[in-house]
Amino acid sequence: MSETPSTPAADSDTGQASEKPPLKIYLAGPRGFCAGVERAIDIVDLALQKYGAPVYVRHEIVHNRYVVEQLEAKGAVFVEDLNEAPADKPIIFSAHGVPKVVPAEADRREMFYIDATCPLVSKVHREAERQHKNGNTVILIGHDGHPEVEGTIGQLPEGAIKLVQDPEEVWQLEVEDPERLAFVTQTTLSLDDTMDVINALRERFPTISAPKQEDICYATTNRQHAVKALADKVETMVVVGAPNSSNSMRLVEVAKKQGCDSFMVQRAEQMDWSRLNGVRTIGVTAGASAPELLVDEVIAACREHFDVSVEEVRVTQEDVQFKLPRALADAAA
């Protein structure tokens, strides 16, 4: 721990003298759950209410262990392959989207499935299909191995989509017809890094077609803008999220690129207090799949070590809502 100040600080809650060093926490706004994540979690909850436990979910519904464990406690069973689920129980596809072979296999096995794919991911799927139908080779900007990328690639025949992760890969890309190209992007990427790749694509292939609307989702964009707004105010940025959450990892990277020390925790118990030695200002944000309860945990843990004051810095308001699948509309009502 850092040294105790020679003049005790006043506790911000009680007004009493405190031996704890002061810490100002700036909360990023927006942070945490986005509309696509809320919809996906609601789908699992409502399916459990309507059909009873167990309900099966292919892959983590969202990339957050706390959320997954809470749903498991209610009766959700998470699997990685349809063969792990019985044909007579409902199965839900995660918010990240799935290749077309997955619902096709579910139909073959006469399984009842509910698709919790985020509507903004589905938009990327439709754009890729449209460009393919127009005779273009589709370039996907994304991270190899991410479930969303696998789902998008799986919308088209093998070889119809080519994946690039950085500008260097753009220059190594081999295409049949450089005049018949279009690009789409994973929804949870770094805005700045993605623009570097797009610029490289446009430099090498000047006629490449772009999406009609930005593919990187509003929530990813807003959370990165909020981190940038805090980066100049704070010495360290704490991101509440999961290492397999793309949008959470990008928040850590965005802060570091702004020159701000940054690290991720999944729960408050993972806080490395040595990282805050001598630090008097921190930013706290959360990835789009991390619930606000986990942010509250981090703040409460900080209060055990510091005399904490909290201020929210909000760059925009979010009011996006997505409709539930028809199969669950009555359960929601």
Contacts in CASP RR format, 6 or more apart in sequence:
PFRMAT RR
TARGET T0000
AUTHOR 0000-0000-0000
METHOD contacts of the structure
MODEL  1
MSETPSTPAADSDTGQASEKPPLKIYLAGPRGFCAGVERAIDIVDLALQK
YGAPVYVRHEIVHNRYVVEQLEAKGAVFVEDLNEAPADKPIIFSAHGVPK
VVPAEADRREMFYIDATCPLVSKVHREAERQHKNGNTVILIGHDGHPEVE
GTIGQLPEGAIKLVQDPEEVWQLEVEDPERLAFVTQTTLSLDDTMDVINA
LRERFPTISAPKQEDICYATTNRQHAVKALADKVETMVVVGAPNSSNSMR
LVEVAKKQGCDSFMVQRAEQMDWSRLNGVRTIGVTAGASAPELLVDEVIA
ACREHFDVSVEEVRVTQEDVQFKLPRALADAAA
1 21 0 8 1.000
1 273 0 8 1.000
1 277 0 8 1.000
1 305 0 8 1.000
2 21 0 8 1.000
2 276 0 8 1.000
2 277 0 8 1.000
2 278 0 8 1.000
2 279 0 8 1.000
3 21 0 8 1.000
4 19 0 8 1.000
4 20 0 8 1.000
4 21 0 8 1.000
5 21 0 8 1.000
5 22 0 8 1.000
8 17 0 8 1.000
8 18 0 8 1.000
8 19 0 8 1.000
9 17 0 8 1.000
9 18 0 8 1.000
9 20 0 8 1.000
9 21 0 8 1.000
9 22 0 8 1.000
9 307 0 8 1.000
10 16 0 8 1.000
10 17 0 8 1.000
10 18 0 8 1.000
10 307 0 8 1.000
11 17 0 8 1.000
11 18 0 8 1.000
11 20 0 8 1.000
11 307 0 8 1.000
12 307 0 8 1.000
12 308 0 8 1.000
12 309 0 8 1.000
18 307 0 8 1.000
20 305 0 8 1.000
20 306 0 8 1.000
20 307 0 8 1.000
21 278 0 8 1.000
21 280 0 8 1.000
21 306 0 8 1.000
21 307 0 8 1.000
22 280 0 8 1.000
22 306 0 8 1.000
22 307 0 8 1.000
22 308 0 8 1.000
22 309 0 8 1.000
23 276 0 8 1.000
23 279 0 8 1.000
23 280 0 8 1.000
23 281 0 8 1.000
23 282 0 8 1.000
23 302 0 8 1.000
23 305 0 8 1.000
23 306 0 8 1.000
23 307 0 8 1.000
23 308 0 8 1.000
23 309 0 8 1.000
24 280 0 8 1.000
24 281 0 8 1.000
24 282 0 8 1.000
24 308 0 8 1.000
24 309 0 8 1.000
24 310 0 8 1.000
24 311 0 8 1.000
25 281 0 8 1.000
25 282 0 8 1.000
25 283 0 8 1.000
25 284 0 8 1.000
25 299 0 8 1.000
25 302 0 8 1.000
25 308 0 8 1.000
25 309 0 8 1.000
25 310 0 8 1.000
25 311 0 8 1.000
26 230 0 8 1.000
26 233 0 8 1.000
26 234 0 8 1.000
26 281 0 8 1.000
26 282 0 8 1.000
26 283 0 8 1.000
26 284 0 8 1.000
26 310 0 8 1.000
26 311 0 8 1.000
26 312 0 8 1.000
26 313 0 8 1.000
27 283 0 8 1.000
27 284 0 8 1.000
27 285 0 8 1.000
27 295 0 8 1.000
27 310 0 8 1.000
27 311 0 8 1.000
27 312 0 8 1.000
27 313 0 8 1.000
28 223 0 8 1.000
28 226 0 8 1.000
28 227 0 8 1.000
28 229 0 8 1.000
28 230 0 8 1.000
28 283 0 8 1.000
28 284 0 8 1.000
28 285 0 8 1.000
28 312 0 8 1.000
28 313 0 8 1.000
29 222 0 8 1.000
29 223 0 8 1.000
29 226 0 8 1.000
29 285 0 8 1.000
29 312 0 8 1.000
29 313 0 8 1.000
29 314 0 8 1.000
29 315 0 8 1.000
29 316 0 8 1.000
30 219 0 8 1.000
30 222 0 8 1.000
30 223 0 8 1.000
30 226 0 8 1.000
30 314 0 8 1.000
30 315 0 8 1.000
30 316 0 8 1.000
30 317 0 8 1.000
30 318 0 8 1.000
31 223 0 8 1.000
31 226 0 8 1.000
31 284 0 8 1.000
31 285 0 8 1.000
31 286 0 8 1.000
31 287 0 8 1.000
31 292 0 8 1.000
31 295 0 8 1.000
32 223 0 8 1.000
32 240 0 8 1.000
32 285 0 8 1.000
32 286 0 8 1.000
32 287 0 8 1.000
32 288 0 8 1.000
32 289 0 8 1.000
32 290 0 8 1.000
32 291 0 8 1.000
32 292 0 8 1.000
32 295 0 8 1.000
33 288 0 8 1.000
33 289 0 8 1.000
33 290 0 8 1.000
33 291 0 8 1.000
33 292 0 8 1.000
34 217 0 8 1.000
34 218 0 8 1.000
34 219 0 8 1.000
34 288 0 8 1.000
34 318 0 8 1.000
34 320 0 8 1.000
35 219 0 8 1.000
35 318 0 8 1.000
35 320 0 8 1.000
35 321 0 8 1.000
35 322 0 8 1.000
36 95 0 8 1.000
36 118 0 8 1.000
36 119 0 8 1.000
36 120 0 8 1.000
36 219 0 8 1.000
36 288 0 8 1.000
36 322 0 8 1.000
37 62 0 8 1.000
37 95 0 8 1.000
37 118 0 8 1.000
37 288 0 8 1.000
37 289 0 8 1.000
39 95 0 8 1.000
39 116 0 8 1.000
39 118 0 8 1.000
39 119 0 8 1.000
39 322 0 8 1.000
39 324 0 8 1.000
40 61 0 8 1.000
40 62 0 8 1.000
40 94 0 8 1.000
40 95 0 8 1.000
40 116 0 8 1.000
40 118 0 8 1.000
41 61 0 8 1.000
41 62 0 8 1.000
41 67 0 8 1.000
41 71 0 8 1.000
42 324 0 8 1.000
42 332 0 8 1.000
43 61 0 8 1.000
43 92 0 8 1.000
43 114 0 8 1.000
43 116 0 8 1.000
43 324 0 8 1.000
43 325 0 8 1.000
43 328 0 8 1.000
44 55 0 8 1.000
44 57 0 8 1.000
44 61 0 8 1.000
44 71 0 8 1.000
44 76 0 8 1.000
44 92 0 8 1.000
44 116 0 8 1.000
45 71 0 8 1.000
45 74 0 8 1.000
46 324 0 8 1.000
46 328 0 8 1.000
46 331 0 8 1.000
46 332 0 8 1.000
47 55 0 8 1.000
47 90 0 8 1.000
47 92 0 8 1.000
47 114 0 8 1.000
47 328 0 8 1.000
47 331 0 8 1.000
48 55 0 8 1.000
48 71 0 8 1.000
48 74 0 8 1.000
48 75 0 8 1.000
48 76 0 8 1.000
49 331 0 8 1.000
50 328 0 8 1.000
50 330 0 8 1.000
50 331 0 8 1.000
51 89 0 8 1.000
51 90 0 8 1.000
53 74 0 8 1.000
53 75 0 8 1.000
53 76 0 8 1.000
54 75 0 8 1.000
54 76 0 8 1.000
54 77 0 8 1.000
54 89 0 8 1.000
55 75 0 8 1.000
55 76 0 8 1.000
55 77 0 8 1.000
55 89 0 8 1.000
55 90 0 8 1.000
55 91 0 8 1.000
55 92 0 8 1.000
56 76 0 8 1.000
56 77 0 8 1.000
56 78 0 8 1.000
56 79 0 8 1.000
56 84 0 8 1.000
56 85 0 8 1.000
56 86 0 8 1.000
56 89 0 8 1.000
56 90 0 8 1.000
56 91 0 8 1.000
56 92 0 8 1.000
57 71 0 8 1.000
57 76 0 8 1.000
57 77 0 8 1.000
57 78 0 8 1.000
57 79 0 8 1.000
57 91 0 8 1.000
57 92 0 8 1.000
57 94 0 8 1.000
58 78 0 8 1.000
58 79 0 8 1.000
58 80 0 8 1.000
58 81 0 8 1.000
58 82 0 8 1.000
58 85 0 8 1.000
58 91 0 8 1.000
58 92 0 8 1.000
58 93 0 8 1.000
58 94 0 8 1.000
58 98 0 8 1.000
58 102 0 8 1.000
59 78 0 8 1.000
59 79 0 8 1.000
59 80 0 8 1.000
59 93 0 8 1.000
59 94 0 8 1.000
59 96 0 8 1.000
59 147 0 8 1.000
60 68 0 8 1.000
60 78 0 8 1.000
60 94 0 8 1.000
60 244 0 8 1.000
61 67 0 8 1.000
61 68 0 8 1.000
61 71 0 8 1.000
61 76 0 8 1.000
61 78 0 8 1.000
61 92 0 8 1.000
61 94 0 8 1.000
61 95 0 8 1.000
61 116 0 8 1.000
62 68 0 8 1.000
62 94 0 8 1.000
62 95 0 8 1.000
62 245 0 8 1.000
62 289 0 8 1.000
63 242 0 8 1.000
63 244 0 8 1.000
63 245 0 8 1.000
63 246 0 8 1.000
63 248 0 8 1.000
63 289 0 8 1.000
64 241 0 8 1.000
64 242 0 8 1.000
64 245 0 8 1.000
64 266 0 8 1.000
64 289 0 8 1.000
64 290 0 8 1.000
64 291 0 8 1.000
65 242 0 8 1.000
65 266 0 8 1.000
66 266 0 8 1.000
66 267 0 8 1.000
66 290 0 8 1.000
66 291 0 8 1.000
66 293 0 8 1.000
66 294 0 8 1.000
67 289 0 8 1.000
67 291 0 8 1.000
68 76 0 8 1.000
68 78 0 8 1.000
72 78 0 8 1.000
77 85 0 8 1.000
79 85 0 8 1.000
79 91 0 8 1.000
82 91 0 8 1.000
82 102 0 8 1.000
82 105 0 8 1.000
82 106 0 8 1.000
82 109 0 8 1.000
82 111 0 8 1.000
85 91 0 8 1.000
85 111 0 8 1.000
87 109 0 8 1.000
87 110 0 8 1.000
87 111 0 8 1.000
89 112 0 8 1.000
90 112 0 8 1.000
90 113 0 8 1.000
90 114 0 8 1.000
91 106 0 8 1.000
91 111 0 8 1.000
91 112 0 8 1.000
91 113 0 8 1.000
91 114 0 8 1.000
92 113 0 8 1.000
92 114 0 8 1.000
92 115 0 8 1.000
92 116 0 8 1.000
93 102 0 8 1.000
93 103 0 8 1.000
93 113 0 8 1.000
93 114 0 8 1.000
93 115 0 8 1.000
93 116 0 8 1.000
93 117 0 8 1.000
94 116 0 8 1.000
94 117 0 8 1.000
94 147 0 8 1.000
95 116 0 8 1.000
95 117 0 8 1.000
95 118 0 8 1.000
95 121 0 8 1.000
96 117 0 8 1.000
96 118 0 8 1.000
96 121 0 8 1.000
96 146 0 8 1.000
96 147 0 8 1.000
96 148 0 8 1.000
96 151 0 8 1.000
97 115 0 8 1.000
97 117 0 8 1.000
97 118 0 8 1.000
97 121 0 8 1.000
97 122 0 8 1.000
97 125 0 8 1.000
97 147 0 8 1.000
97 148 0 8 1.000
97 151 0 8 1.000
98 115 0 8 1.000
98 117 0 8 1.000
98 151 0 8 1.000
99 150 0 8 1.000
99 151 0 8 1.000
99 153 0 8 1.000
99 154 0 8 1.000
99 155 0 8 1.000
100 154 0 8 1.000
100 155 0 8 1.000
101 154 0 8 1.000
103 113 0 8 1.000
103 115 0 8 1.000
106 113 0 8 1.000
114 325 0 8 1.000
114 327 0 8 1.000
114 328 0 8 1.000
115 325 0 8 1.000
116 325 0 8 1.000
117 125 0 8 1.000
118 187 0 8 1.000
118 217 0 8 1.000
118 322 0 8 1.000
119 322 0 8 1.000
120 187 0 8 1.000
120 217 0 8 1.000
120 218 0 8 1.000
121 148 0 8 1.000
121 152 0 8 1.000
121 187 0 8 1.000
123 213 0 8 1.000
123 215 0 8 1.000
124 152 0 8 1.000
124 184 0 8 1.000
124 185 0 8 1.000
124 186 0 8 1.000
124 187 0 8 1.000
124 211 0 8 1.000
124 215 0 8 1.000
125 151 0 8 1.000
125 152 0 8 1.000
125 155 0 8 1.000
127 184 0 8 1.000
127 211 0 8 1.000
127 212 0 8 1.000
127 215 0 8 1.000
128 138 0 8 1.000
128 140 0 8 1.000
128 152 0 8 1.000
128 155 0 8 1.000
128 156 0 8 1.000
128 161 0 8 1.000
128 184 0 8 1.000
129 155 0 8 1.000
129 156 0 8 1.000
131 138 0 8 1.000
131 182 0 8 1.000
131 184 0 8 1.000
131 209 0 8 1.000
132 138 0 8 1.000
132 156 0 8 1.000
132 160 0 8 1.000
134 182 0 8 1.000
135 180 0 8 1.000
136 180 0 8 1.000
136 181 0 8 1.000
136 182 0 8 1.000
136 209 0 8 1.000
137 160 0 8 1.000
137 161 0 8 1.000
137 162 0 8 1.000
137 175 0 8 1.000
137 176 0 8 1.000
137 177 0 8 1.000
137 180 0 8 1.000
137 181 0 8 1.000
137 182 0 8 1.000
138 156 0 8 1.000
138 160 0 8 1.000
138 161 0 8 1.000
138 162 0 8 1.000
138 181 0 8 1.000
138 182 0 8 1.000
138 183 0 8 1.000
138 184 0 8 1.000
139 161 0 8 1.000
139 162 0 8 1.000
139 163 0 8 1.000
139 164 0 8 1.000
139 173 0 8 1.000
139 181 0 8 1.000
139 182 0 8 1.000
139 183 0 8 1.000
139 184 0 8 1.000
139 201 0 8 1.000
139 208 0 8 1.000
140 149 0 8 1.000
140 152 0 8 1.000
140 153 0 8 1.000
140 161 0 8 1.000
140 162 0 8 1.000
140 163 0 8 1.000
140 164 0 8 1.000
140 183 0 8 1.000
140 184 0 8 1.000
140 185 0 8 1.000
140 186 0 8 1.000
141 164 0 8 1.000
141 165 0 8 1.000
141 183 0 8 1.000
141 184 0 8 1.000
141 185 0 8 1.000
141 186 0 8 1.000
141 189 0 8 1.000
141 194 0 8 1.000
141 197 0 8 1.000
141 198 0 8 1.000
142 149 0 8 1.000
142 163 0 8 1.000
142 164 0 8 1.000
142 165 0 8 1.000
142 185 0 8 1.000
142 186 0 8 1.000
142 189 0 8 1.000
143 149 0 8 1.000
143 165 0 8 1.000
143 186 0 8 1.000
143 189 0 8 1.000
143 246 0 8 1.000
144 163 0 8 1.000
144 165 0 8 1.000
146 186 0 8 1.000
146 246 0 8 1.000
148 186 0 8 1.000
148 187 0 8 1.000
148 188 0 8 1.000
148 246 0 8 1.000
149 163 0 8 1.000
149 186 0 8 1.000
152 161 0 8 1.000
152 184 0 8 1.000
152 186 0 8 1.000
153 161 0 8 1.000
153 163 0 8 1.000
154 161 0 8 1.000
155 161 0 8 1.000
162 173 0 8 1.000
162 175 0 8 1.000
164 170 0 8 1.000
164 173 0 8 1.000
164 197 0 8 1.000
164 201 0 8 1.000
165 197 0 8 1.000
166 193 0 8 1.000
166 196 0 8 1.000
166 197 0 8 1.000
167 196 0 8 1.000
167 197 0 8 1.000
167 199 0 8 1.000
167 200 0 8 1.000
170 197 0 8 1.000
170 200 0 8 1.000
170 201 0 8 1.000
170 204 0 8 1.000
171 200 0 8 1.000
171 204 0 8 1.000
173 204 0 8 1.000
175 181 0 8 1.000
175 205 0 8 1.000
178 204 0 8 1.000
178 205 0 8 1.000
178 207 0 8 1.000
179 207 0 8 1.000
181 201 0 8 1.000
181 205 0 8 1.000
181 207 0 8 1.000
181 208 0 8 1.000
181 209 0 8 1.000
182 208 0 8 1.000
182 209 0 8 1.000
182 210 0 8 1.000
183 198 0 8 1.000
183 201 0 8 1.000
183 208 0 8 1.000
183 209 0 8 1.000
183 210 0 8 1.000
183 211 0 8 1.000
184 211 0 8 1.000
184 215 0 8 1.000
185 194 0 8 1.000
185 211 0 8 1.000
185 215 0 8 1.000
185 216 0 8 1.000
186 215 0 8 1.000
186 216 0 8 1.000
186 246 0 8 1.000
187 215 0 8 1.000
187 216 0 8 1.000
187 217 0 8 1.000
187 220 0 8 1.000
188 216 0 8 1.000
188 217 0 8 1.000
188 220 0 8 1.000
188 245 0 8 1.000
188 246 0 8 1.000
188 247 0 8 1.000
188 250 0 8 1.000
188 288 0 8 1.000
189 216 0 8 1.000
189 220 0 8 1.000
189 246 0 8 1.000
189 250 0 8 1.000
190 224 0 8 1.000
190 250 0 8 1.000
190 253 0 8 1.000
190 254 0 8 1.000
191 216 0 8 1.000
191 220 0 8 1.000
191 221 0 8 1.000
191 224 0 8 1.000
192 254 0 8 1.000
192 257 0 8 1.000
193 253 0 8 1.000
194 216 0 8 1.000
198 210 0 8 1.000
201 208 0 8 1.000
202 208 0 8 1.000
214 221 0 8 1.000
218 318 0 8 1.000
218 320 0 8 1.000
219 247 0 8 1.000
219 288 0 8 1.000
219 318 0 8 1.000
219 320 0 8 1.000
220 247 0 8 1.000
220 250 0 8 1.000
220 288 0 8 1.000
222 315 0 8 1.000
222 316 0 8 1.000
222 318 0 8 1.000
223 247 0 8 1.000
223 251 0 8 1.000
223 285 0 8 1.000
223 287 0 8 1.000
223 288 0 8 1.000
224 250 0 8 1.000
224 251 0 8 1.000
224 254 0 8 1.000
225 315 0 8 1.000
225 316 0 8 1.000
226 285 0 8 1.000
226 313 0 8 1.000
226 314 0 8 1.000
226 315 0 8 1.000
227 237 0 8 1.000
227 251 0 8 1.000
227 254 0 8 1.000
227 255 0 8 1.000
227 258 0 8 1.000
227 285 0 8 1.000
228 254 0 8 1.000
228 258 0 8 1.000
229 313 0 8 1.000
229 315 0 8 1.000
230 237 0 8 1.000
230 255 0 8 1.000
230 260 0 8 1.000
230 283 0 8 1.000
230 285 0 8 1.000
230 313 0 8 1.000
231 237 0 8 1.000
231 254 0 8 1.000
231 255 0 8 1.000
231 258 0 8 1.000
231 259 0 8 1.000
231 260 0 8 1.000
232 258 0 8 1.000
232 260 0 8 1.000
233 281 0 8 1.000
233 283 0 8 1.000
233 313 0 8 1.000
234 260 0 8 1.000
234 281 0 8 1.000
234 282 0 8 1.000
234 283 0 8 1.000
235 260 0 8 1.000
235 261 0 8 1.000
235 279 0 8 1.000
235 280 0 8 1.000
235 281 0 8 1.000
235 282 0 8 1.000
236 260 0 8 1.000
236 261 0 8 1.000
236 262 0 8 1.000
236 263 0 8 1.000
236 275 0 8 1.000
236 276 0 8 1.000
236 279 0 8 1.000
236 281 0 8 1.000
236 282 0 8 1.000
236 283 0 8 1.000
237 251 0 8 1.000
237 252 0 8 1.000
237 255 0 8 1.000
237 260 0 8 1.000
237 261 0 8 1.000
237 262 0 8 1.000
237 263 0 8 1.000
237 282 0 8 1.000
237 283 0 8 1.000
237 284 0 8 1.000
237 285 0 8 1.000
238 262 0 8 1.000
238 263 0 8 1.000
238 264 0 8 1.000
238 265 0 8 1.000
238 271 0 8 1.000
238 282 0 8 1.000
238 283 0 8 1.000
238 284 0 8 1.000
238 285 0 8 1.000
238 298 0 8 1.000
239 248 0 8 1.000
239 251 0 8 1.000
239 252 0 8 1.000
239 255 0 8 1.000
239 262 0 8 1.000
239 263 0 8 1.000
239 264 0 8 1.000
239 265 0 8 1.000
239 285 0 8 1.000
239 286 0 8 1.000
239 287 0 8 1.000
240 248 0 8 1.000
240 264 0 8 1.000
240 265 0 8 1.000
240 266 0 8 1.000
240 284 0 8 1.000
240 285 0 8 1.000
240 286 0 8 1.000
240 287 0 8 1.000
240 290 0 8 1.000
240 294 0 8 1.000
240 295 0 8 1.000
240 298 0 8 1.000
241 248 0 8 1.000
241 264 0 8 1.000
241 265 0 8 1.000
241 266 0 8 1.000
241 286 0 8 1.000
241 287 0 8 1.000
241 289 0 8 1.000
241 290 0 8 1.000
241 294 0 8 1.000
242 248 0 8 1.000
242 264 0 8 1.000
242 266 0 8 1.000
242 289 0 8 1.000
242 290 0 8 1.000
243 249 0 8 1.000
243 264 0 8 1.000
243 266 0 8 1.000
245 287 0 8 1.000
245 288 0 8 1.000
245 289 0 8 1.000
245 290 0 8 1.000
247 287 0 8 1.000
247 288 0 8 1.000
247 289 0 8 1.000
248 264 0 8 1.000
248 286 0 8 1.000
248 287 0 8 1.000
248 288 0 8 1.000
248 289 0 8 1.000
248 290 0 8 1.000
249 264 0 8 1.000
251 262 0 8 1.000
251 285 0 8 1.000
251 287 0 8 1.000
252 262 0 8 1.000
252 263 0 8 1.000
252 264 0 8 1.000
253 262 0 8 1.000
255 261 0 8 1.000
255 262 0 8 1.000
256 262 0 8 1.000
261 275 0 8 1.000
263 272 0 8 1.000
263 275 0 8 1.000
265 271 0 8 1.000
265 298 0 8 1.000
266 294 0 8 1.000
267 294 0 8 1.000
267 297 0 8 1.000
268 294 0 8 1.000
268 297 0 8 1.000
268 298 0 8 1.000
268 300 0 8 1.000
268 301 0 8 1.000
269 301 0 8 1.000
271 298 0 8 1.000
271 301 0 8 1.000
271 302 0 8 1.000
273 305 0 8 1.000
276 282 0 8 1.000
276 305 0 8 1.000
276 306 0 8 1.000
282 302 0 8 1.000
284 295 0 8 1.000
284 298 0 8 1.000
284 299 0 8 1.000
286 292 0 8 1.000
286 294 0 8 1.000
286 295 0 8 1.000
299 308 0 8 1.000
299 310 0 8 1.000
302 308 0 8 1.000
324 332 0 8 1.000
END
